[in-house]
Amino acid sequence: MSYTAEVSRTQPTCILFMIDQSRSMDDSIHAGDKSQRKAIAVSNTINRWLQELSLKCAQARGVGDYYDVGVIGYGGDHAGPAFVGAIGGRDLVPISEIADNPGRLEQRTRNVPDGSGGLVEQMVNVPVWFDPVADGGTPMCGAAAEAYRILQDWIPGHPDSFPPIVIHITDGEATDGDPKQRVAALSGLKTRDGNALLFNIHLSANPNASPVIFPDSARALPDAYSKMLFETSSLLTPKMRQIAKDHGIKTSRKSRAFVLNSDMLLLVQAIDIGTRAANDTAMAPLVMDEQLLIEEEPESYKPGRQAAGQTAGQAARATTGGRGRPCLTVLATGQLVDAAIEVDAQGRILEVIPAMPLDPTIEYKLGPSE
């Protein structure tokens, strides 16, 4: 086990999502006292993650290509690339191209602070790269075969890179055969820095289901399917265990990257732990509150019309003045606080989302890190 390679523009890593899009993804997932269709919750989470990653990779010359990212959707009798818009149909896409090519901008209603301690509804433009789909069966074998092909093609061109990370999100059993060997084969692929890392995240529709988080044994798992997902999941790396600890999650050296009966909070935390393990410098903690993601549900599954305005990459460069990443500066001390920003179609700032709680008695200024 190594997992020490630095992620850089000359030595990027790969993050590949495998997303269940079967009919059962139309069931609900819970976040506190709220619920949302699983398909919509997952697409909101991935779209938010892509937006955050674009902002955090902002460099002087644009968004730095630290990551090649792909999304495989599988449902019905199909498994394949699931990006929409100009990058649709591509297996892996550099993060700079993702930032500049959302499929569309959708207007969503969000509760934002009104400056007087209350909240007010506001319309914001949200970039969409991945649509919610819930239809048909669960061709997990086909999805794992696609993922294997994509990573097998990527690795020879990046032999010294941090190994690929696969985030597999599902809520049911495969309908196209036994997926164990195909799923297990993914973590057999490797660079010189280590084997590919596979996260298996099972979503639950039952608000009373007890989650199992990064177990170190299959003894408490309820059935053969959950045991298969556990056994094919990678061991957590030391950095993953540290990030899990930061989230208040206990692990051991034998813990595997597997979550059973996940709700929205665990989904967000698992994606953060899995994807930030590659490089803490380029990937500060993702600002993806599960209640915020729930509030961003569109009114229907129907795709919105393409909206004119800035892309996520353009917004990052505009807000940072073409220099470093978005941040807040403490006026008195010069301390930097990492932040994400959202803009409207005219580039006006709608919301600043700090990566840590702010002290209301301290003055901050928005600007780029150096």
C-alpha positions as CSV (number, residue, x, y, z in Angstrom):
1,M,0.0,0.0,0.0
2,S,1.4,3.4,-1.0
3,Y,-1.2,6.0,-2.0
4,T,1.3,8.9,-1.6
5,A,1.6,10.2,-5.2
6,E,0.9,14.0,-5.4
7,V,-2.0,14.9,-7.6
8,S,-1.0,17.7,-10.1
9,R,-1.8,19.0,-13.5
10,T,1.1,16.9,-14.9
11,Q,0.1,13.9,-12.9
12,P,-3.7,13.9,-12.5
13,T,-5.8,11.2,-11.0
14,C,-9.1,9.7,-12.1
15,I,-12.5,9.7,-10.3
16,L,-15.2,7.5,-11.8
17,F,-18.8,7.2,-10.6
18,M,-20.9,4.2,-11.2
19,I,-24.6,5.2,-10.7
20,D,-27.5,2.8,-10.4
21,Q,-30.4,4.3,-12.6
22,S,-32.9,1.4,-12.2
23,R,-36.6,1.9,-11.5
24,S,-36.1,1.5,-7.7
25,M,-34.1,4.7,-7.7
26,D,-37.4,6.5,-7.9
27,D,-37.9,5.5,-4.2
28,S,-37.1,8.1,-1.5
29,I,-34.0,8.7,0.5
30,H,-34.1,10.6,3.8
31,A,-32.2,13.5,5.3
32,G,-33.5,14.3,8.8
33,D,-37.2,14.9,8.5
34,K,-37.1,15.5,4.7
35,S,-37.0,13.0,1.8
36,Q,-36.3,13.1,-1.9
37,R,-36.3,10.6,-4.8
38,K,-32.9,8.8,-4.8
39,A,-32.3,9.5,-8.4
40,I,-32.7,13.2,-7.9
41,A,-30.7,13.2,-4.6
42,V,-27.8,11.4,-6.3
43,S,-27.8,13.7,-9.4
44,N,-27.9,16.8,-7.2
45,T,-25.0,15.5,-5.1
46,I,-22.8,14.7,-8.1
47,N,-23.7,18.0,-9.8
48,R,-22.9,19.9,-6.6
49,W,-19.6,17.9,-6.2
50,L,-18.6,18.8,-9.8
51,Q,-19.3,22.5,-9.2
52,E,-17.3,22.5,-6.0
53,L,-14.4,20.6,-7.6
54,S,-14.3,23.1,-10.5
55,L,-14.1,26.0,-8.0
56,K,-11.5,24.4,-5.9
57,C,-9.3,23.6,-8.9
58,A,-9.4,27.2,-10.1
59,Q,-5.9,28.4,-11.1
60,A,-4.4,31.6,-12.6
61,R,-4.8,30.2,-16.1
62,G,-8.2,28.7,-15.5
63,V,-9.3,25.5,-13.9
64,G,-6.3,23.2,-13.3
65,D,-6.7,19.7,-14.6
66,Y,-5.9,17.7,-11.4
67,Y,-8.7,15.2,-12.2
68,D,-10.2,13.2,-15.0
69,V,-13.8,12.5,-14.1
70,G,-16.4,10.1,-15.5
71,V,-19.9,9.1,-14.7
72,I,-21.4,5.7,-15.8
73,G,-25.1,5.3,-15.5
74,Y,-26.7,1.9,-15.6
75,G,-30.4,1.0,-15.8
76,G,-32.8,-1.0,-18.0
77,D,-30.5,-2.9,-20.3
78,H,-27.9,-0.2,-20.8
79,A,-24.7,0.9,-19.0
80,G,-22.5,3.7,-20.3
81,P,-21.3,7.3,-20.0
82,A,-24.0,9.6,-18.5
83,F,-22.8,13.2,-18.8
84,V,-25.2,15.4,-20.8
85,G,-24.6,18.3,-23.2
86,A,-21.3,18.9,-25.1
87,I,-19.4,16.3,-23.0
88,G,-22.1,13.7,-23.4
89,G,-20.9,10.3,-24.5
90,R,-17.4,10.7,-23.2
91,D,-15.9,8.2,-20.8
92,L,-13.6,10.6,-18.9
93,V,-13.4,14.4,-19.1
94,P,-10.7,16.7,-17.6
95,I,-12.2,18.9,-14.9
96,S,-11.5,22.1,-16.8
97,E,-13.7,20.9,-19.7
98,I,-16.4,19.8,-17.3
99,A,-16.3,23.3,-15.6
100,D,-16.8,25.1,-19.0
101,N,-19.4,22.7,-20.4
102,P,-22.4,22.1,-18.1
103,G,-25.3,20.6,-20.1
104,R,-27.5,23.5,-19.0
105,L,-28.1,25.9,-16.1
106,E,-31.3,25.3,-14.2
107,Q,-33.1,27.8,-12.0
108,R,-33.7,26.5,-8.5
109,T,-35.2,28.1,-5.4
110,R,-32.9,28.2,-2.4
111,N,-33.3,29.7,1.1
112,V,-30.5,32.2,1.7
113,P,-29.8,34.6,4.7
114,D,-31.7,37.9,4.5
115,G,-29.2,39.8,6.5
116,S,-31.5,40.1,9.6
117,G,-31.1,36.6,10.9
118,G,-33.9,35.1,8.7
119,L,-34.1,33.3,5.4
120,V,-35.5,34.4,2.1
121,E,-36.2,32.4,-1.1
122,Q,-34.0,33.3,-4.0
123,M,-33.7,31.9,-7.5
124,V,-30.2,30.7,-8.4
125,N,-28.6,29.1,-11.5
126,V,-27.4,25.6,-10.9
127,P,-25.1,23.9,-13.5
128,V,-26.2,20.4,-14.5
129,W,-23.9,17.8,-16.0
130,F,-25.8,14.6,-14.9
131,D,-29.5,14.0,-15.0
132,P,-31.7,11.9,-12.7
133,V,-32.9,8.7,-14.3
134,A,-34.9,5.8,-12.8
135,D,-36.0,3.1,-15.2
136,G,-35.8,-0.7,-15.7
137,G,-33.5,-3.2,-14.3
138,T,-30.0,-3.1,-12.7
139,P,-27.3,-4.1,-15.2
140,M,-24.5,-3.9,-12.6
141,C,-22.3,-6.5,-14.5
142,G,-22.4,-4.3,-17.6
143,A,-21.5,-1.2,-15.6
144,A,-18.6,-2.9,-13.9
145,A,-17.3,-4.1,-17.3
146,E,-17.6,-0.5,-18.7
147,A,-15.7,0.9,-15.6
148,Y,-13.0,-1.8,-16.1
149,R,-12.5,-0.8,-19.7
150,I,-12.3,2.9,-19.0
151,L,-9.8,2.5,-16.2
152,Q,-7.7,-0.1,-18.2
153,D,-7.4,2.5,-21.0
154,W,-6.6,5.4,-18.6
155,I,-3.9,3.7,-16.5
156,P,-1.1,3.2,-19.1
157,G,-1.1,6.9,-19.8
158,H,-0.8,7.7,-16.0
159,P,1.5,5.0,-14.6
160,D,2.8,7.1,-11.7
161,S,-0.5,8.8,-10.8
162,F,-2.5,8.4,-7.6
163,P,-4.7,5.3,-8.4
164,P,-8.2,5.7,-9.8
165,I,-11.1,6.1,-7.3
166,V,-14.4,4.4,-8.2
167,I,-17.6,5.6,-6.3
168,H,-20.3,3.0,-6.9
169,I,-23.8,4.1,-5.7
170,T,-26.6,1.5,-5.8
171,D,-29.9,0.5,-4.1
172,G,-30.5,-3.0,-5.4
173,E,-29.2,-6.3,-6.7
174,A,-27.9,-6.9,-10.2
175,T,-30.3,-8.2,-12.8
176,D,-27.8,-9.2,-15.4
177,G,-25.9,-11.9,-13.5
178,D,-23.5,-12.3,-10.6
179,P,-21.4,-9.1,-10.5
180,K,-18.9,-10.2,-7.8
181,Q,-16.0,-11.0,-10.1
182,R,-16.5,-8.0,-12.4
183,V,-16.8,-5.6,-9.5
184,A,-13.8,-7.1,-7.6
185,A,-11.7,-6.8,-10.8
186,L,-11.9,-3.0,-10.6
187,S,-9.7,-2.9,-7.4
188,G,-7.2,-5.2,-9.1
189,L,-6.3,-2.5,-11.6
190,K,-3.4,-0.4,-10.4
191,T,-0.8,2.3,-11.0
192,R,2.7,2.2,-9.4
193,D,1.2,4.1,-6.4
194,G,-1.3,1.4,-5.6
195,N,-4.5,-0.4,-6.5
196,A,-7.6,1.3,-7.7
197,L,-9.9,2.3,-4.7
198,L,-13.5,1.1,-4.8
199,F,-16.3,2.6,-2.7
200,N,-19.6,0.8,-2.6
201,I,-22.5,2.9,-1.2
202,H,-25.9,1.3,-0.7
203,L,-28.9,3.7,-0.5
204,S,-31.8,2.9,1.7
205,A,-35.5,3.8,1.3
206,N,-36.2,2.9,4.9
207,P,-35.9,5.8,7.3
208,N,-35.6,3.3,10.2
209,A,-32.9,1.1,8.6
210,S,-29.7,1.1,10.6
211,P,-26.7,2.2,8.6
212,V,-23.5,0.2,8.6
213,I,-20.5,2.6,8.0
214,F,-17.1,1.3,6.9
215,P,-17.3,-2.1,8.7
216,D,-14.2,-4.2,9.3
217,S,-16.1,-7.5,9.2
218,A,-19.1,-8.9,7.2
219,R,-20.5,-10.7,10.3
220,A,-23.2,-8.1,11.0
221,L,-24.3,-7.8,7.4
222,P,-27.8,-9.0,6.7
223,D,-27.5,-10.9,3.4
224,A,-25.2,-12.3,0.7
225,Y,-25.6,-9.2,-1.5
226,S,-24.4,-6.8,1.2
227,K,-21.5,-9.2,2.0
228,M,-20.6,-9.2,-1.7
229,L,-20.4,-5.4,-1.7
230,F,-18.4,-5.4,1.5
231,E,-15.9,-8.0,0.2
232,T,-15.3,-6.2,-3.1
233,S,-14.8,-2.8,-1.4
234,S,-11.3,-1.5,-0.9
235,L,-9.6,-1.2,2.5
236,L,-9.6,2.4,3.6
237,T,-6.3,4.0,3.3
238,P,-4.7,5.8,6.3
239,K,-5.7,9.2,4.8
240,M,-9.3,8.0,4.3
241,R,-9.4,6.8,7.9
242,Q,-8.2,10.3,9.1
243,I,-10.8,12.0,7.0
244,A,-13.5,9.7,8.3
245,K,-12.3,10.5,11.9
246,D,-12.8,14.2,11.0
247,H,-16.4,13.4,10.1
248,G,-16.8,11.7,13.5
249,I,-16.8,8.1,12.0
250,K,-14.8,5.4,13.8
251,T,-12.8,3.0,11.7
252,S,-10.0,0.4,12.0
253,R,-7.2,-0.8,9.8
254,K,-9.5,-3.5,8.5
255,S,-12.4,-1.1,7.6
256,R,-13.6,-1.3,4.1
257,A,-15.0,1.4,1.9
258,F,-18.6,0.2,2.2
259,V,-21.7,1.8,3.5
260,L,-25.0,0.0,3.9
261,N,-28.4,1.7,4.3
262,S,-27.0,5.2,3.6
263,D,-29.1,8.3,4.0
264,M,-28.3,11.7,2.4
265,L,-25.8,12.7,5.1
266,L,-23.8,9.4,4.8
267,L,-23.9,9.7,1.0
268,V,-22.3,13.2,1.1
269,Q,-19.8,12.1,3.7
270,A,-18.8,8.9,1.9
271,I,-18.2,10.8,-1.4
272,D,-16.1,13.4,0.5
273,I,-14.0,10.8,2.2
274,G,-13.5,8.8,-1.0
275,T,-12.7,11.7,-3.4
276,R,-10.7,13.9,-1.0
277,A,-8.3,11.0,-0.1
278,A,-6.4,11.7,-3.3
279,N,-5.1,15.1,-2.4
280,D,-6.1,17.2,0.6
281,T,-4.3,20.3,-0.9
282,A,-6.4,20.5,-4.1
283,M,-9.5,19.1,-2.4
284,A,-10.5,20.9,0.8
285,P,-13.6,19.5,2.5
286,L,-16.6,19.7,0.1
287,V,-19.3,22.1,1.2
288,M,-22.3,19.9,0.4
289,D,-24.9,20.1,3.2
290,E,-27.5,17.4,2.8
291,Q,-30.4,19.7,3.6
292,L,-29.2,22.1,0.9
293,L,-29.1,19.3,-1.6
294,I,-32.6,18.3,-0.7
295,E,-33.9,21.9,-1.1
296,E,-32.4,21.9,-4.7
297,E,-34.9,19.4,-6.0
298,P,-36.3,20.5,-9.4
299,E,-40.1,20.6,-9.9
300,S,-40.0,17.6,-12.3
301,Y,-37.7,15.2,-14.0
302,K,-38.0,17.2,-17.3
303,P,-34.7,18.8,-18.3
304,G,-34.7,22.6,-18.1
305,R,-33.9,24.8,-21.1
306,Q,-30.3,25.9,-21.7
307,A,-29.8,29.2,-20.0
308,A,-27.4,31.9,-21.1
309,G,-24.7,32.9,-18.6
310,Q,-21.3,31.9,-17.1
311,T,-20.2,28.4,-16.7
312,A,-18.7,27.1,-13.4
313,G,-15.2,27.5,-14.8
314,Q,-15.8,31.1,-16.0
315,A,-17.4,32.0,-12.7
316,A,-14.4,30.7,-10.7
317,R,-12.0,32.7,-12.8
318,A,-14.2,35.9,-12.7
319,T,-14.7,35.7,-8.9
320,T,-11.0,35.2,-8.2
321,G,-9.8,37.8,-10.7
322,G,-8.1,35.1,-12.7
323,R,-5.8,34.2,-9.8
324,G,-6.1,31.7,-7.0
325,R,-9.1,29.8,-5.5
326,P,-12.1,31.6,-4.1
327,C,-11.6,32.5,-0.4
328,L,-12.6,34.8,2.4
329,T,-9.9,36.9,4.0
330,V,-10.1,38.0,7.7
331,L,-9.4,41.7,7.4
332,A,-7.6,41.9,10.8
333,T,-5.2,39.0,10.4
334,G,-5.1,38.1,6.7
335,Q,-6.1,34.5,7.5
336,L,-7.7,32.8,4.5
337,V,-10.9,30.7,4.7
338,D,-11.7,28.5,1.6
339,A,-15.1,29.2,0.1
340,A,-17.3,28.3,-2.8
341,I,-19.3,30.9,-4.7
342,E,-22.5,30.9,-6.9
343,V,-23.2,33.5,-9.5
344,D,-26.2,34.4,-11.7
345,A,-26.1,34.6,-15.5
346,Q,-24.6,38.1,-15.3
347,G,-21.8,37.0,-13.0
348,R,-23.2,38.6,-9.9
349,I,-22.5,36.8,-6.7
350,L,-25.6,35.1,-5.3
351,E,-24.0,33.2,-2.4
352,V,-20.7,32.6,-0.7
353,I,-20.4,29.2,1.0
354,P,-17.5,29.1,3.5
355,A,-15.8,25.8,4.2
356,M,-16.0,26.5,8.0
357,P,-18.4,28.4,10.3
358,L,-17.7,32.2,10.3
359,D,-17.5,34.4,13.4
360,P,-20.3,37.1,13.0
361,T,-18.1,39.6,14.9
362,I,-15.2,39.4,12.4
363,E,-15.0,41.3,9.1
364,Y,-14.2,39.2,6.0
365,K,-13.4,40.2,2.4
366,L,-14.1,38.0,-0.6
367,G,-11.2,37.5,-2.9
368,P,-8.7,35.0,-4.4
369,S,-6.0,33.0,-2.6
370,E,-2.6,33.7,-3.8
